[in-house]
Amino acid sequence: MAEEKGTQKQGPAAKKAAKEAAAKKPAAKKQGAKKPAAKKEPAKKPAAKKAPGKKAAAKKAPAKKAAAKKAPAKRDASGRPVVNARARYVRVAPRKARLVADQVRGLPLDDALPLLRFSTRSAAQDIRKLLESAAANAEANHDLVADDLLIKDIHVDEGPTLRRYRPRALGRATRINKRTSHIAVALTPEEF
């Protein structure tokens, strides 16, 4: 019992010491909290230093783009520039797209676009969009005039076939092939 009384007597003294220690610990935590905040502030300063570096890199990027615009277009055997464009995985059967492509091959762009615009075939709209894209590329990237362009080559290749199935009589199933096309076009100036 004497030990218990001794521990009880030490209990209040121990409680006081624990309160003092507890009072010191939050102060230590607060100081510790201030230190990371102080560390975060210098972290922001190097980030500010990096921002001008990013601006400098951003200044270099347009210079590269300008150099890409000045890159010469590919040239054919006669020395005329050739601008290529292609549309891949177009959801139209190649056999149907070739009928339209054969109509515009060799035509000037000014004649081909109205022909495609008023065509009743669905492949005509996809080919018209491709020709307009190629003309825009020629103007923006190669400094050519769209009105003077000629469709040098246009060809349609077969893409992957999507296979679907339809139920039929007597429990059978027949395959439906949904074909896709890869359409490529090459434009060149009429006179160079």
C-alpha positions as CSV (number, residue, x, y, z in Angstrom):
1,M,0.0,0.0,0.0
2,A,2.9,2.3,0.7
3,E,3.9,1.8,-2.9
4,E,0.5,2.6,-4.1
5,K,0.4,5.8,-1.9
6,G,3.9,6.6,-3.3
7,T,2.6,6.2,-6.8
8,Q,-0.4,8.3,-6.1
9,K,1.8,11.0,-4.6
10,Q,3.9,10.8,-7.7
11,G,0.8,10.8,-9.8
12,P,0.0,14.5,-9.3
13,A,3.6,15.5,-9.8
14,A,3.7,13.3,-12.9
15,K,0.5,15.0,-14.1
16,K,2.1,18.4,-13.7
17,A,5.2,17.3,-15.6
18,A,3.0,15.7,-18.3
19,K,1.0,19.0,-18.6
20,E,4.3,21.0,-19.0
21,A,5.6,18.5,-21.5
22,A,2.2,18.7,-23.4
23,A,2.5,22.5,-23.3
24,K,6.0,22.2,-24.8
25,K,5.0,19.7,-27.5
26,P,2.4,21.9,-29.3
27,A,4.9,24.7,-29.2
28,A,7.3,22.4,-30.9
29,K,4.7,21.3,-33.4
30,K,3.9,24.9,-34.2
31,Q,7.6,25.6,-34.8
32,G,7.8,22.5,-36.9
33,A,4.7,23.6,-38.8
34,K,6.4,27.0,-39.5
35,K,9.5,25.3,-40.9
36,P,7.8,23.4,-43.7
37,A,5.9,26.6,-44.6
38,A,9.3,28.4,-44.7
39,K,10.5,25.6,-47.0
40,K,7.5,25.9,-49.3
41,E,8.2,29.6,-49.9
42,P,11.7,29.0,-51.4
43,A,10.1,26.2,-53.4
44,K,7.9,28.8,-55.0
45,K,10.8,31.0,-55.9
46,P,12.6,28.4,-58.1
47,A,9.2,27.7,-59.8
48,A,9.1,31.4,-60.6
49,K,12.7,31.0,-62.0
50,K,11.5,28.1,-64.1
51,A,8.7,30.2,-65.6
52,P,11.0,32.4,-67.6
53,G,12.7,29.3,-68.8
54,K,9.4,28.0,-70.0
55,K,8.8,31.3,-71.8
56,A,12.1,31.0,-73.4
57,A,11.2,27.4,-74.5
58,A,7.9,28.7,-75.8
59,K,9.7,31.3,-77.8
60,K,11.8,28.6,-79.4
61,A,8.8,26.5,-80.3
62,P,7.3,29.0,-82.8
63,A,10.7,29.3,-84.4
64,K,10.6,25.5,-85.1
65,K,7.0,25.8,-86.4
66,A,8.1,28.6,-88.7
67,A,10.9,26.4,-89.9
68,A,8.4,23.6,-90.6
69,K,6.3,25.9,-92.7
70,K,9.3,26.8,-94.8
71,A,10.1,23.1,-95.5
72,P,9.7,22.4,-99.2
73,A,7.0,20.2,-100.4
74,K,7.8,16.8,-102.0
75,R,8.3,17.1,-105.7
76,D,7.4,14.9,-108.6
77,A,9.6,13.9,-111.6
78,S,8.8,17.2,-113.4
79,G,9.9,19.3,-110.3
80,R,6.4,20.4,-109.4
81,P,5.5,20.3,-105.7
82,V,3.1,17.6,-104.6
83,V,0.8,17.9,-101.5
84,N,-0.5,14.6,-100.1
85,A,-3.4,14.0,-97.8
86,R,-5.2,10.8,-96.8
87,A,-8.3,9.7,-94.9
88,R,-8.1,6.3,-93.2
89,Y,-10.9,4.0,-92.0
90,V,-13.6,5.8,-93.9
91,R,-16.9,3.9,-93.5
92,V,-17.6,3.4,-97.1
93,A,-17.0,0.3,-99.3
94,P,-13.8,0.8,-101.5
95,R,-15.7,-0.3,-104.6
96,K,-18.2,2.5,-104.2
97,A,-15.6,5.1,-103.3
98,R,-13.5,4.2,-106.4
99,L,-16.5,5.1,-108.7
100,V,-16.3,8.6,-107.3
101,A,-12.5,8.8,-107.3
102,D,-12.4,7.9,-110.9
103,Q,-14.7,10.8,-111.8
104,V,-12.4,13.5,-110.3
105,R,-8.9,12.0,-111.1
106,G,-7.0,14.5,-113.2
107,L,-9.5,17.4,-112.8
108,P,-8.6,20.8,-111.5
109,L,-9.7,21.4,-107.9
110,D,-12.1,24.1,-109.1
111,D,-14.0,21.6,-111.2
112,A,-13.8,18.7,-108.8
113,L,-15.3,20.3,-105.7
114,P,-18.6,21.4,-107.3
115,L,-19.0,18.0,-108.9
116,L,-18.5,16.3,-105.5
117,R,-20.8,18.7,-103.7
118,F,-23.8,17.9,-105.9
119,S,-23.1,14.2,-106.3
120,T,-25.7,11.8,-104.9
121,R,-23.2,9.2,-103.8
122,S,-22.3,9.2,-100.1
123,A,-18.6,8.6,-100.8
124,A,-18.5,12.0,-102.6
125,Q,-18.8,13.9,-99.3
126,D,-15.9,12.1,-97.8
127,I,-13.7,12.6,-100.8
128,R,-14.7,16.3,-101.0
129,K,-13.7,16.8,-97.3
130,L,-10.3,15.2,-98.1
131,L,-9.7,17.4,-101.1
132,E,-10.6,20.5,-99.1
133,S,-8.2,19.4,-96.3
134,A,-5.4,18.8,-98.9
135,A,-6.0,22.3,-100.4
136,A,-5.8,23.9,-97.0
137,N,-2.6,22.1,-96.2
138,A,-1.1,23.3,-99.5
139,E,-2.0,26.9,-98.7
140,A,-0.9,26.8,-95.1
141,N,2.2,24.7,-95.2
142,H,3.6,25.1,-98.8
143,D,2.5,28.6,-99.9
144,L,0.5,27.3,-102.9
145,V,-2.7,28.8,-104.2
146,A,-5.7,26.4,-103.9
147,D,-7.4,27.7,-107.1
148,D,-4.4,26.5,-109.2
149,L,-4.2,23.0,-107.9
150,L,-4.9,19.8,-109.9
151,I,-5.7,16.3,-108.6
152,K,-2.7,14.5,-109.7
153,D,-3.6,11.2,-108.1
154,I,-6.4,9.8,-106.0
155,H,-6.7,6.2,-105.1
156,V,-8.8,4.1,-102.7
157,D,-7.4,1.1,-100.8
158,E,-9.3,-1.4,-98.7
159,G,-9.3,-1.0,-95.0
160,P,-10.3,-3.5,-92.3
161,T,-13.7,-5.1,-92.6
162,L,-16.1,-5.0,-89.6
163,R,-17.9,-8.3,-89.4
164,R,-21.4,-8.3,-88.1
165,Y,-23.9,-11.2,-88.0
166,R,-27.6,-11.3,-88.8
167,P,-30.0,-14.0,-87.6
168,R,-31.7,-16.0,-90.4
169,A,-34.2,-18.8,-90.7
170,L,-33.8,-22.2,-89.0
171,G,-31.3,-20.9,-86.4
172,R,-28.7,-19.9,-88.9
173,A,-26.6,-16.7,-88.9
174,T,-25.2,-14.9,-91.9
175,R,-22.2,-12.6,-91.9
176,I,-22.6,-8.9,-92.9
177,N,-19.3,-7.3,-94.0
178,K,-19.1,-3.6,-93.3
179,R,-16.1,-2.5,-95.4
180,T,-13.8,0.5,-94.8
181,S,-11.5,2.4,-97.1
182,H,-8.2,4.3,-97.0
183,I,-8.4,7.2,-99.4
184,A,-5.2,9.0,-100.5
185,V,-5.0,12.1,-102.7
186,A,-2.1,14.0,-104.2
187,L,-2.5,17.6,-105.4
188,T,0.0,19.6,-107.6
189,P,-0.1,23.0,-109.2
190,E,-1.5,23.0,-112.8
191,E,1.4,25.2,-114.0
192,F,4.7,25.6,-112.3
